[in-house]
Amino acid sequence: MSIMLWGRLNSANVQKAVWALEELELPYDHVPLGGAWGGTDSPDYLAMNPNGLVPTLRDGELTVWESHAIVRYLSAEYGSGLLFPMEARDRAVVDQWTDWTATTFQPAWIALFWNLVRTAPEQQDAAAIARALAATSRCLSIMERRLDEAPYLGGAEFTYADIVAGVALYQWSTMDIERPALPAVSAWHERLNGRQAFRKAVNVPYDDLRARSAF
Ligand SMILES: N[C@@H](CCC(=O)N[C@@H](CS)C(=O)NCC(=O)O)C(=O)O
């Protein structure tokens, strides 16, 4: 039975799973779900993912949801020594950036995206946008210092930490905002853009999400 992935491809959390699958060259079937497709509240879907959000991944008998758990699973199962460092000490640094992305970086940049892109212009709150931009810029300045000393967040090698954080780069670089100069982050973005899996998973236009705050 091949790997199945449920979720709309314009979701950053789904893009993490797609990027990991493509990076590992794994065959998979994809079911668009959530957003304009709906289906997250169907009994069948909730039986797999009681959280009712995307993505969900099934691999044989295993069903797993939460994008970071999915990326970590794929990396450990199919990318040991590749996306998934074998040494616990190396993995600790990768997990540090992965968990920081979940708790700090992603909430900041998603707030910016919601306030600026998903909220209709007449309902936008300039102060909320400014706060979200400041929080996102602060996170990126932390990444700037890290990427000034190492080519990837985990260190010398590309890992799943780059996947979970790197999905932000398309939105960040295309949103209508004033961006601070971040040369190390820009160089990292260029390095990631050199990967086919990144381009396929992440460089996905989001015009159909503009002024769509219902999901
Ligand atoms: N912490 C979850 C968050 C999942 C989440 O918020 N997914 C959003 C899309 S990015 C969702 O399902 N929204 C409802 C929808 O698209 O219908 C994860 O990382 O997987």
The ligand as an ORCA input file, in Angstrom:
! r2SCAN-3c Opt
* xyz 0 1
  N      -0.362     22.047     14.115
  C      -1.004     21.547     12.912
  C      -1.737     22.710     12.263
  C      -2.542     22.249     11.059
  C      -3.335     23.397     10.458
  O      -3.514     24.464     11.061
  N      -3.780     23.174      9.236
  C      -4.597     24.179      8.560
  C      -4.001     24.473      7.158
  S      -2.372     25.166      7.269
  C      -5.987     23.642      8.330
  O      -6.207     22.439      8.313
  N      -6.946     24.557      8.158
  C      -8.290     24.186      7.829
  C      -8.484     23.921      6.376
  O      -7.557     24.086      5.576
  O      -9.622     23.542      6.018
  C       0.066     20.957     11.979
  O       1.207     21.420     12.034
  O      -0.240     20.033     11.216
*
